[in-house]
Amino acid sequence: MSAVKKVNTEATSALYDFEEIKLSDKLYTKFATKMYELAGVDLPFTPKNHALIRNRIVKLLRRHSLKSYEEYWGLLERGNNDLIQEFISALTTNMTSFYRESNHFDFLQKALPELAKKCGNDLRMWCAAASTGQEPYTIAITACEAQAEMPSAKVRLLATDIDLQVLKKASVGTYEEREMQGLPPVQRSKYFEKVKSNGDEFFRAKDQIHNMIRFAQFNLMNPKYEFQHKFHVIFCRNVLIYFDEATTKRVIDNLTSCLAPGGYLILGHSESGNVKHSNLKPLSRAVYQKI
Ligand SMILES: C[S@@+](CC[C@H](N)C(=O)[O-])C[C@H]1O[C@@H](n2cnc3c(N)ncnc32)[C@H](O)[C@@H]1O
């Protein structure tokens, strides 16, 4: 059991000095294994990963007024779904931005009119690790920008993530100025409106893009991906980097099975190294077409 030092504060109450609480190697392994089982996120034992798990779980100790990682592990083991979701949320990395790896959106804008023709103007896209929403809103904006060349197309976009907290933010679609990074001023004023709350200014996605997107929780570790329709475009970017080789292969197989023939799979720039699939033809950086 870790020793916990009590720190006297100016107030009469005493707070625990959470920085002093040690995370043993054995418990590290339990947390890392749990995350692997739940989300496929691979956290091999390294000083960096040890610090990551420690720093992220210490916030949960504070939240639940616990004094050790052992106590938190006990809670998690007995825990309900809310605790599991909170654990997943704490250990996922949600970094994202508008127009991240922007060549993918240039590609999409050019590809959509042709795809729309092929699919009878019923375009279906999936953003499979949507985080706080900047990526699916960028996809929706790109579809709007292509609309003049596919005037009859109906575009539907499914945005999913394993993390319910980020998904909630994505579905609200309201951002602080710092979260708008990457969105050019023209698109910002065309597709977002300024709103005020408690004197602070935010940017809210307008209905034109908001209504195009359906948000839902989806774990890429699901053994089978069962959707009613095939997708014409799937974005699954900057999440495979957290998976090991076997998991990556399984996820790519599953994603490919969800693509319509001629449809596109778009991965993160650094994720194309492991893609070997007989039905996927590489087109440009981290962009594949199902053959
Ligand atoms: C670094 S963000 C990338 C966000 C966005 N795709 C981008 O490229 O900007 C990775 C996202 O993958 C999600 N994620 C991690 N494991 C997942 C899983 N097993 N199933 C679905 N989403 C997962 C995380 O919650 C996180 O929001």
The ligand as a Gaussian input file, in Angstrom:
#p B3LYP/6-31G(d) Opt

LIG

0 1
 C       -5.975000      10.885000     -31.302000
 S       -7.721000      10.802000     -31.481000
 C       -7.875000      10.999000     -33.230000
 C       -9.092000      11.821000     -33.577000
 C       -9.304000      12.052000     -35.080000
 N       -9.560000      10.802000     -35.765000
 C       -8.139000      12.769000     -35.698000
 O       -7.386000      12.156000     -36.454000
 O       -7.962000      13.962000     -35.418000
 C       -8.014000       9.047000     -31.238000
 C       -9.479000       8.746000     -30.915000
 O       -9.655000       7.330000     -31.009000
 C      -10.569000       6.940000     -30.003000
 N      -10.415000       5.496000     -29.721000
 C       -9.424000       4.861000     -29.038000
 N       -9.660000       3.544000     -28.976000
 C      -10.815000       3.327000     -29.650000
 C      -11.592000       2.163000     -29.929000
 N      -11.215000       0.956000     -29.506000
 N      -12.732000       2.306000     -30.641000
 C      -13.133000       3.527000     -31.073000
 N      -12.449000       4.669000     -30.827000
 C      -11.302000       4.562000     -30.126000
 C      -10.213000       7.822000     -28.822000
 O      -11.259000       7.919000     -27.893000
 C       -9.879000       9.143000     -29.517000
 O      -10.984000      10.009000     -29.532000

